[in-house]
């Protein structure tokens, strides 16, 4: 009915997961409310209601029932809590929290210093984060193509959704190829231990809008210079096969929302070398640095529109050999007609430690290199 009638429907929830498409793929508006208001809106069945003047419904005698008539008092709430909450319940449940039930105890638990990866598992796979271990050598980024152009307030859920896995998506097709039935797909969040699923789910939110694609909503990108449109993952893999580094251009508050590490991990695995945005959410910027992805920031007063950037250009990011905290670097964008747009951007490596992380290829590489050095020294 929602699709046939092209309806804009809403969800009302008391949890804080009000990301686009998270509650249901057909829901375009999400409202956070107290549990009591969630019940009230459910009774009303609509959002355009004024609880102060309009009734929620009518009793058997036709008398209107307003929100104030059913709203519980603090005394009623305290009484309900006292009747239902027992401290002994928590003591009992938490006393054996690390033991688990019989099914948990029956699971095989291999021993040893190294984890035994199961190549057939669709939940846990050996991630490639330690491949191409960095040695502190950083070069300029040359010949980069733009994977996506995004607007303001792009959340980490837009970048790495945690909800349902669509059958026709790259992640869904991967699971099908592994013999997983659609009813057993589970969610992106439940399969975060499998990078094959998560990298296919990066920029796959059904509500993300790539501004390089007029009127197309969802996780799609355009392969250049050919111009054909495909899933973001498929386009990124084609660029990777050609050895083409990738860039994401965004507006203000890039990476807002929950501090989801896979938003940075997936970006890295797709071959994105840098993100160029007007501003960043603090934790996501840090996570990008931690994965060896360079967060660049437009200088004050500049953005994609003022500079005339479309995403169809080829980019060089220069001055990365001698990085220092918050260094201003040069960016050259070559348009299709051969003309150039030259501008500066702030490298958001805010501390000397972050510079080291980036030079080593990220925090994981840095930690491993330190461990190797300590082992050799010992």
C-alpha positions in Angstrom: 0.0 0.0 0.0 2.8 2.4 0.8 4.6 1.8 -2.5 1.4 1.7 -4.6 0.1 4.9 -3.0 3.5 6.6 -2.9 2.8 7.4 0.7 5.1 9.2 3.1 4.8 7.2 6.3 6.4 7.7 9.7 7.7 5.7 12.6 7.6 6.7 16.3 10.1 5.1 18.5 11.6 5.5 22.0 15.1 4.1 21.0 17.7 6.4 19.5 18.0 4.5 16.1 16.1 7.0 14.1 18.2 6.7 10.9 16.7 6.8 7.5 15.4 3.4 6.4 16.5 1.7 9.7 13.1 1.0 11.2 11.6 -0.1 7.9 12.7 0.5 4.3 9.3 2.1 3.5 9.5 4.6 6.3 10.8 8.1 5.4 10.2 9.9 8.7 11.2 8.8 12.2 10.3 10.6 15.4 11.9 10.0 18.8 9.4 10.1 21.7 9.0 8.9 25.3 7.5 5.4 25.6 4.1 6.9 26.6 4.0 9.1 23.6 4.9 6.1 21.4 1.8 4.4 22.7 -0.3 7.5 22.3 0.7 7.9 18.6 0.0 4.2 18.0 -3.5 4.6 19.4 -4.1 7.7 17.3 -2.7 6.1 14.2 -1.5 9.4 12.7 1.1 12.1 13.2 -0.9 15.2 12.4 -2.8 15.2 15.7 -2.8 17.9 18.4 -3.0 15.9 21.7 -4.2 19.0 23.6 -7.3 19.5 21.6 -8.0 16.3 19.7 -9.1 13.0 21.2 -7.2 9.7 20.8 -10.5 7.9 20.4 -13.9 7.4 22.0 -15.2 5.1 24.7 -18.2 2.7 24.1 -20.6 5.6 25.0 -19.1 7.9 22.4 -17.2 10.1 25.0 -13.9 11.5 23.7 -10.7 10.2 25.4 -7.8 12.6 25.4 -4.2 12.0 26.2 -4.5 13.8 29.5 -7.1 11.2 30.5 -4.8 8.2 30.1 -1.4 9.9 31.0 -0.1 8.1 34.2 0.8 10.1 37.2 4.2 9.8 38.9 2.6 7.9 41.7 1.1 5.4 39.3 4.5 5.0 37.6 6.3 4.4 40.9 3.7 1.9 41.9 4.1 0.0 38.6 7.9 -0.1 39.0 7.7 -1.4 42.5 5.4 -4.2 41.5 7.4 -5.3 38.5 11.0 -4.7 39.3 12.8 -7.0 41.8 16.5 -6.6 42.6 16.8 -10.3 43.0 15.9 -10.8 39.3 19.0 -8.8 38.3 21.2 -10.6 40.8 20.1 -14.0 39.5 20.6 -13.2 35.8 23.9 -11.4 36.2 25.4 -14.0 38.6 26.1 -16.4 35.7 26.3 -13.9 32.9 29.7 -15.3 31.7 28.6 -18.9 31.9 25.8 -18.9 29.4 23.1 -21.5 29.0 23.4 -25.2 28.0 23.5 -24.3 24.3 26.3 -21.8 24.9 28.3 -24.3 27.0 27.9 -27.0 24.3 29.5 -24.9 21.6 33.0 -26.1 20.6 35.7 -23.8 21.7 39.1 -24.4 20.1 42.2 -23.5 22.1 45.6 -22.2 21.2 47.3 -18.9 20.6 45.9 -18.4 17.1 42.3 -18.2 16.0 41.3 -20.9 13.6 39.5 -19.1 10.7 36.6 -21.1 9.1 36.7 -20.3 5.4 33.0 -21.4 5.1 31.8 -19.0 7.8 29.5 -16.2 6.6 29.7 -14.4 10.0 33.5 -14.3 10.7 36.3 -14.0 8.1 39.9 -13.0 8.3 39.9 -9.3 7.4 42.6 -7.9 5.1 43.4 -4.9 7.3 47.1 -5.9 7.8 47.8 -6.4 4.1 50.2 -3.9 2.6 51.7 -3.1 6.0 52.9 0.5 5.8 56.5 1.5 6.4 56.0 5.2 7.1 56.2 6.2 3.4 53.4 8.5 2.3 53.0 9.8 -1.3 50.7 12.2 -3.0 47.4 10.9 -4.2 47.2 11.2 -7.9 44.6 10.4 -10.5 41.8 9.9 -8.0 38.2 9.6 -9.1 35.2 10.6 -7.1 33.1 7.7 -5.9 30.3 9.7 -4.4 29.3 13.4 -3.9 27.2 13.7 -0.8 25.3 16.5 1.0 25.1 17.7 4.6 24.6 15.6 7.7 25.5 12.2 6.1 25.3 9.8 9.1 27.4 6.7 9.8 24.2 4.7 9.1 24.1 6.2 5.6 27.8 5.1 5.2 27.5 1.7 6.9 23.9 0.6 7.5 23.2 -1.9 10.3 19.7 -2.9 9.2 18.3 -5.5 6.8 20.3 -6.9 3.9 18.3 -6.6 0.6 18.4 -9.7 -1.6 19.4 -7.8 -4.7 22.2 -5.9 -3.0 25.9 -6.9 -3.4 25.9 -8.2 0.1 22.7 -10.1 -0.5 24.1 -11.6 -3.7 27.3 -12.6 -1.8 25.3 -14.4 0.9 23.2 -16.2 -1.8 26.4 -17.4 -3.5 27.5 -18.9 -0.1 24.2 -20.8 0.2 22.5 -18.5 2.7 18.8 -18.3 2.3 17.3 -14.8 2.3 15.3 -15.5 5.5 18.7 -16.3 7.1 20.5 -13.1 5.9 20.1 -11.5 9.3 21.4 -7.9 9.3 24.5 -6.0 8.5 25.1 -5.4 12.1 25.0 -9.1 12.9 27.5 -9.8 10.2 30.0 -7.1 11.1 32.7 -9.9 11.6 32.6 -10.6 7.9 34.4 -7.9 5.9 33.0 -9.4 2.6 29.5 -8.5 3.7 30.4 -5.2 5.3 32.4 -3.7 2.5 29.5 -4.6 0.1 27.2 -2.8 2.5 29.3 0.4 2.6 27.4 3.4 1.2 24.5 0.9 0.6 21.8 2.7 2.7 18.6 2.8 0.7 18.2 6.5 1.5 21.7 7.7 0.7 21.8 10.3 -2.1 24.8 10.4 -4.5 24.5 13.9 -6.0 26.3 12.7 -9.1 23.1 10.8 -10.0 20.1 13.0 -10.5 17.0 11.6 -8.9 18.5 8.2 -8.0 18.3 7.2 -4.3 20.3 4.4 -2.8 23.8 3.0 -2.9 24.7 3.7 -6.5 27.7 5.3 -8.2 28.8 6.2 -11.7 31.9 4.6 -13.2 34.0 7.2 -15.0 34.9 7.9 -17.7 32.5 5.3 -19.1 29.4 6.8 -17.3 27.5 3.6 -16.5 25.7 3.4 -13.1 26.0 0.4 -10.7 26.1 -0.4 -7.0 28.8 1.5 -5.1 30.6 -1.7 -4.3 30.7 -2.9 -7.9 32.0 0.5 -9.2 34.6 0.7 -6.4 35.9 -2.8 -7.3 36.3 -1.8 -11.0 38.3 1.3 -10.0 40.4 -0.9 -7.7 41.2 -3.3 -10.5 42.4 -0.3 -12.6 44.5 0.9 -9.7 42.5 4.1 -9.4 42.4 5.8 -6.0 39.0 7.1 -4.8 37.7 10.2 -3.2 34.4 11.0 -1.5 33.2 14.6 -1.5 30.7 15.7 1.2 29.1 18.7 2.9 28.8 19.7 6.6 28.8 17.2 9.5 30.1 14.3 7.6 29.9 11.1 9.7 27.4 12.3 12.2 25.4 9.8 14.3 26.6 6.8 16.2 30.3 6.1 16.3 30.2 3.1 13.9 33.7 1.9 13.2 32.6 0.1 10.0 31.8 3.4 8.4 35.6 4.0 8.3 36.6 0.4 7.8 34.3 -0.1 4.8 35.4 3.2 3.3 39.0 2.0 3.5 38.2 -1.4 2.0 36.5 0.2 -1.0 39.7 1.9 -1.9 38.8 5.4 -0.8 42.0 7.3 0.0 40.6 10.6 1.1 37.3 12.3 2.1 36.8 16.0 1.3 34.1 17.6 3.4 33.1 21.0 4.9 33.2 19.6 8.4 33.3 16.3 10.3 31.7 14.6 13.2 34.6 14.3 15.7 34.7 10.5 16.2 34.2 9.6 12.5 37.1 11.9 11.5 39.2 10.1 14.1 38.1 6.7 12.8 39.0 7.7 9.2 42.5 8.6 10.4 42.7 5.3 12.2 42.0 3.4 9.0 44.5 5.4 7.0 41.9 7.4 5.1 42.9 11.1 4.8 40.1 13.5 6.1 40.4 16.8 4.1 38.4 19.9 4.9 37.5 22.7 2.6 38.9 26.1 3.8 36.4 28.5 5.4 34.1 30.0 2.9 34.7 27.3 0.3 32.8 24.2 -0.6 31.9 22.0 -3.6 29.5 24.6 -5.0 31.7 27.7 -4.6 34.6 25.9 -6.3 32.4 24.4 -9.1 33.2 20.8 -8.3 30.9 18.2 -9.9 32.6 14.9 -9.1 33.5 14.2 -12.7 37.0 15.6 -12.3 40.2 13.7 -11.8 42.0 14.8 -8.6 45.6 15.1 -7.4 46.2 15.8 -3.7 49.7 17.2 -3.3 52.0 17.9 -0.4 51.5 14.7 1.6 55.2 13.7 1.8 56.1 16.1 4.7 52.8 16.1 6.6 52.5 18.0 9.9 49.4 18.4 12.1 46.6 20.4 10.3 48.8 21.0 7.2 47.2 22.9 4.3 47.6 20.8 1.1 47.1 21.5 -2.6 44.3 19.9 -4.5 44.1 19.9 -8.3 40.9 18.9 -10.0 41.1 18.4 -13.8 37.9 18.7 -15.6 36.8 16.7 -18.6 37.8 19.5 -21.0 41.3 19.6 -19.6 40.9 22.8 -17.5 42.0 22.7 -13.9 40.4 23.9 -10.6 43.2 24.5 -8.0 42.4 25.0 -4.4 43.7 24.3 -0.9 42.3 22.0 1.8 43.1 21.4 5.4 44.4 17.9 6.2 42.5 17.1 9.4 45.4 15.2 11.0 45.1 17.1 14.2 48.0 15.8 16.2 51.5 14.4 15.7 50.2 11.0 16.7 47.5 11.1 14.0 50.2 12.0 11.4 52.1 8.9 12.5 48.9 6.8 12.2 48.3 8.1 8.7 51.9 7.6 7.6 51.8 3.9 8.8 48.5 3.2 7.1 46.3 3.5 10.1 46.2 2.7 13.8 46.1 -1.1 13.2 49.3 -1.0 11.2 50.9 1.3 13.8 50.2 -1.0 16.6 51.5 -4.1 14.7 54.6 -2.3 13.7 55.3 -1.3 17.3 54.8 -4.9 18.4 57.2 -6.1 15.7 59.8 -3.6 16.8 59.4 -4.6 20.5 59.7 -8.3 19.6 62.9 -7.7 17.6 64.3 -5.5 20.3 63.6 -8.2 22.9 
